């Protein structure tokens, strides 16, 4: 079921989401100071390719909190809102609810990537 979900996901929005996050990450990686930010966007892009069957585990700490606040200010808010909007659109249909939930998972990761690991 995970394989089928990931294939349908990739065709109906996952590729576009991964592409946008990867471009965002590569643009940040073009500058030396932006590499940590770009790596976090690439982490979200990797999850966006095949999110079914994967979980995001969040770790805490004051350092990670401050990095996530900087992330939101430096541009992480736009990808999170984009993923949340796609999630709402998918959840508007009964059939699309599993896909909407995956977009919500991506939105949370796009909003708070520092300290998150993908399992």
C-alpha positions, 0 to 999 in steps of 0.5 A: 500500500505504501508503494502505491501511495508513493507512486500516486503521490509522486504523480499528483503533486509530490514531484512538484513539491520536491522540486520546489523545495529542492530549488529553494534548498539549492539556492540557499546552498549557493551561499556559504552562510546559507548551507545549513538552511539549504540542507534543511530544505533538501531534507524536506524535499527528500521526504516529499518524494515518497512520504508514505511509510516515513515518520518525522521525529522531532528533537528539542532544545533551545539551540534548535528552537532558535535555529527554527525561528531564524529558519521561519524568518529567512524563508521557511514560512513560504514552503510551509504555507504552500504545503498546508494549502495543498493539504487543505485542497487534497482534504477537500475531497474524501479520496484525497485525505491521505494525501492531504495528511502527507502534505500537513506532515511536510508543512510541519517539517518545512516549518520546523526542520532543525532537530527533525529526523526522518525515519 
